[in-house]
């Protein structure tokens, strides 16, 4: 009961964030960072409390198909909050807040054939690094979508609405690549720790996860190489960012979808 109440309060807070941003856009005003943080902090507290009750079971950690996205969006919001102290990352809450509502709602509505894990230190490090990498690369993807919208509107000389409230195009693009570099570094380390610390169960179909994880790493590596040596930007950067993110999500959620919901 306490878990449900905490998560419902978190949903209310995320909806308030989304409504606040829409209201500011409607009135052609830039959302004040302190006001957004004042709404985001209680959302994270309620959401985090609900996650603790949901995940911990008899000293083991439950990593089910519907619970992991909830944990991931919580971590994404934490990263957004912290990074917003130095960078204009609060804009992505326009996309992340409804995504957070959906992720939490799914944990309250749906069940899957979840398995609880007894984690050792190496596996815990691998999971933590993976979640951090997923979080940063998800934020980068949201940033890429905002950048694509901004670029499209500017090309068509539509400078009203949300476009006027976003940071300059150059700032948006610079932030995108900062997120990509850090996310790629964490992804690389998480893949390395996975090969060193995670015991592969021969009964688990790992080929799918390995293939898409490698594909995602190669896509991001290609983009960052092209950015550094050839100055790739704009639509090329957006397409590669989205492609890498799709491969990354398929690596994790694709296999869990089959194992927990289909089989």
N, C-alpha and C positions, 0 to 999 in steps of 0.2 A: 504493500500500500504506500509506504514511504517512497519507494522507488518511482512508482507511477506519479505521485504528487510532485516529486522533484522534476521529473521529465516534462510533465505538463506545464509547470511554471517556466521551465526552460523554453518550451515552445512559445509560450506567451511573450517572453522576453525577445526571442528571435523575430516573432511577428511584429513586435513593437519597433524593432530596429528597421525591418523592411518597410513598415508603414511610415516611419520617421523619414527615411531616405526618400521615399516616393513623394512625401509631402514637401520636402525641400526642393526636389526636382520640379514639382508642380508650381512652386512659387519662385522658381529660378534663383534659389539660394544654395550656397555651398553648405553641406551638412557640417555643423561644428564638431570637430574631433572630440572635444571633451564631453559633449552630449552623447555621442555615439559610444564612447568608452563607458559612460555612466550606465548605459543600457546593456553593453556587452559584458561587463564584469559580473552582474548578477546572473546573466544567462549562463556564463561559464561556471559559476558556483553551483547553480541548480543542476546544470547538465553534468558537471563533474561528480556531484553527489550521487546522481542517478546511475552513472556509469560504475562507480565503486560498488554499489549494491548489485548491479546487473552482472558484472564480470567476475567478481570473487565468489567462489563456491568451494567451501571446504579446503581452502589453501591452494586451490587450483584456479587457473584462469580459463574462462570460457571465451573462445574466439569463433563465434558463429557468423554465418553469412550476413545476418541483419545487425548484429551488435558491433562488428568491426567498423562499418561506415559511420556509426554514431560516434565511436571513439575517434575516428579519423577527422570528422568535422569538428569535434571538440578541440582536437589538437590544431587544426587549421585556424580556428578562431583564436586560440591562444597565441599562435605565431603572428596572426594579423594584429592582435592587440599589442604585443611586444614590439613588433617592427614598426607599428604606427607612431611610436615615439620618435622615430628618426626618418621614416619614409612615408609617402602618401598612399598607404596600403588599405585604408579604410574604405576606399571606393569599391573594392571587391565584395564588401558585405552586401551590396545590392544583389549579387548572385549567390553568395555563400549563405546568407541568412535563410532564404527559402529552402536551399539544399539541406541546411541543418534541420529545419522543421520536418522535411520529408524523411531524413535519416532517423530522427528520433521517433517519429510516428510509426515507422516500419518496425522498430524494436518493440513497440507497444502492441502492434496489431498481429505481426507474423511471428511464427516459430520455424525453426529449421532443425535438422538432425545434427545438433551441435556436439562437439567433442571437447571435453575439458583437458587442459594440458598442465603437466607438472614441469615447469620451466627451470632449466639450469642457467647458470650465469651467461654462458656463451649464446644460448638461444635467446635469452632476454635482451642481450645487447643487439643481436641481429634484428629482432622484432622492433626494438626502439628505434634503431637507425632506419629501418624500412619505413616505419610510420612517419618519422621526421622527413624522410625523402619524399614520400607520397604527399605529405602535407604541403611542403614547399612547391612541389611540382604541380599540385592541384591549384595552389594560389597563382602560380605562373600561368596556368591554363586559363583561370578566370581573368587574369590580367590580359592575356592574349585575346580573349573574347571581347573585353572592353576596348582594347586597342583596335581590333578589327572593326567594331562598331564606330569608334571615333574616326578611324581612317576613312571608312566608307562615307560617313556623313560629311567630313571635310572635303572629300573628293567631289561630292555632289553639292557642295556649298550650302549644306544644312548645318548651321552653327547655333541653332536654338536648342532648347531642352537640355538633356543631360550633357551634351557635348560641351556646352559652355561651362559646366561645373567640374569637368575633368581637368587634371593637370595638363600642361602642354604635351603634344605628341612625343616630342623628344624625351621628356621626363618619363612618360609612360613606357616608352620603349627601353630606356636605360634601366628602369626598375624591372621590366620583364627579364632582361638578360642577367641582372644581378640575382634574381630568384632562380633562374635556370642554372647558373654557375654553382650556386650553393646546393641546390637540389640535386644536380648531377654529381657533385662531389659526395654527397651523402648516399646517393644511390650506388655509386661505385664502391663505397666502403661497405654498404649493406650487402651487396652481392659477394664481396670478398669475405665478410664474416659468415655469410651463409655457407660458402664452400668450406670454411674452416671449422665452424662450430655446430652446424645443424646436421644431425644424423638423418640420412635419407632412408625412409621406410620403403622397402621394395614393393610393398603392397599399395603404395600411393603413386598415382600417375604424375610424376614430376616433370616429364618431358615437356608438357604443355607450358608449365610455369617457367621452366628454364628457357624455352624458345622465346616466349614473349618478353621475359625480363631482358634477355640478351638483345632482342630486337629493339626494345625501348631504349636501352643503353646506347646502342649504335645510332639510333635516330637523334638522340640528344647530342651525342658526341659529334655527329656530322654537322648538326646545326651550329654548335659552338665553334667547331673548326672553321666552318664557313663564315661565321661572324668575325672571328679573329683574323683570318687570313684574307677573306674576300669581301668583308663588310656587308654580309647578308643582313637584311632588315625587312620591315614591312610585311607584305603578304607571305613571303618565303619563310620568315621567322614564325609567323602565326601558323602556317600549315605544318611545319615541322614540330612545333610545340604541341599542337593538337594530335598529330600522329603519334608522337612519343607517349603522350598521356593515354591515348586509347590502348596502345600496346601494353603499357604499364598496368592499367586497370584489368585488361584481359589476363595478364599474368597471375594476378591474385584472385580477383573475383570470378573470373571464368572457371577456374578449377573448383573453387568453393561452391559455385552455383551448381555444377554437375554433381559434386560429391554429396552436398547437403540437401539439395532441393529436387534433383532429378533422379539420382540413383536411390 
